[in-house]
Amino acid sequence: MKSSLSTVDALKRIWPYARPDLRLFVWALVFTPIVMATSLAQPYIVKIAIDDHLTADSSSGLTQIAVIFLVAVITRYFVEGGYAITLTIAGQRTILRLRASI
């Protein structure tokens, strides 16, 4: 008795249906490290604000830190939205092609 398909075998079977949307899948892969970088940057920016400005009683430069944090939040919002949209569209189209062939 053969066990279930391996991941590689499953991807080989689905590839013909996913290939037309390869560009969208690539965009989703491009968005991934940007989302991760902005996610990791936010707590680090807060750490800098607390350690270098709030605990040191030096409010100079705190506005710049706040603007940098805001830019990181906005960037993450748009890039994560782009990731979700591209992956959703590509996945739905792949499923549509798969269903149509069945």
C-alpha positions in Angstrom: 0.0 0.0 0.0 1.4 3.4 -1.0 1.4 6.3 1.4 0.0 9.7 0.5 1.7 11.9 -2.0 4.9 13.7 -1.0 5.0 17.4 -1.2 7.1 17.3 -4.3 4.8 14.9 -6.1 1.8 17.1 -5.2 3.5 20.2 -6.5 4.4 18.4 -9.7 0.8 17.5 -10.2 -0.5 21.0 -9.5 2.2 22.9 -11.4 0.4 22.9 -14.8 -2.5 24.7 -13.2 -0.4 27.2 -11.2 2.1 28.0 -13.9 -0.1 30.7 -15.7 0.0 32.7 -12.5 3.7 32.3 -11.9 4.3 36.1 -11.9 1.8 36.5 -9.0 3.4 33.7 -7.0 6.8 35.4 -7.6 5.5 38.7 -6.4 4.2 37.0 -3.2 7.7 35.6 -2.7 9.2 39.1 -3.2 6.8 40.6 -0.6 7.6 38.0 2.0 11.1 39.2 3.2 9.8 42.8 3.1 7.0 42.0 5.4 9.3 40.1 7.7 11.8 43.0 7.8 9.2 45.6 8.6 7.7 43.3 11.3 11.1 42.9 12.9 12.0 46.6 12.6 9.0 47.8 14.6 10.0 46.4 18.0 13.6 47.5 17.4 12.5 51.0 16.7 10.5 51.1 19.9 13.5 49.8 21.7 15.6 52.6 20.4 13.0 55.1 21.3 12.8 53.8 24.9 16.5 53.2 25.5 18.0 56.2 23.7 15.4 58.8 24.3 12.8 58.1 27.0 15.1 56.6 29.7 17.9 59.1 28.9 15.5 62.0 29.3 16.5 63.2 25.9 13.4 63.9 23.8 15.5 65.3 20.9 15.2 62.9 18.0 12.1 61.3 19.3 10.0 62.8 16.6 12.3 61.3 14.0 12.0 57.9 15.6 8.2 58.2 15.6 8.3 59.1 11.9 10.5 56.1 11.1 8.1 53.9 13.1 5.2 55.3 11.2 6.9 54.6 7.9 7.6 51.0 8.9 4.0 50.5 9.9 2.6 52.0 6.7 5.1 50.0 4.6 4.2 46.8 6.3 0.5 47.5 5.8 0.8 48.0 2.1 3.3 45.2 1.5 1.3 42.7 3.5 -1.8 43.7 1.7 -0.1 43.2 -1.6 1.2 39.8 -0.5 -2.3 38.7 0.6 -4.0 40.0 -2.6 -1.4 38.4 -5.0 -1.4 35.1 -3.2 -5.2 35.0 -3.0 -5.7 35.8 -6.7 -3.1 33.3 -7.8 -4.5 30.6 -5.5 -8.1 31.2 -6.6 -7.1 31.1 -10.3 -5.2 27.9 -9.8 -8.1 26.2 -8.0 -10.5 27.4 -10.8 -8.3 25.8 -13.4 -8.0 22.6 -11.4 -11.8 22.4 -11.0 -12.4 23.2 -14.6 -10.2 20.3 -15.7 -12.0 17.9 -13.4 
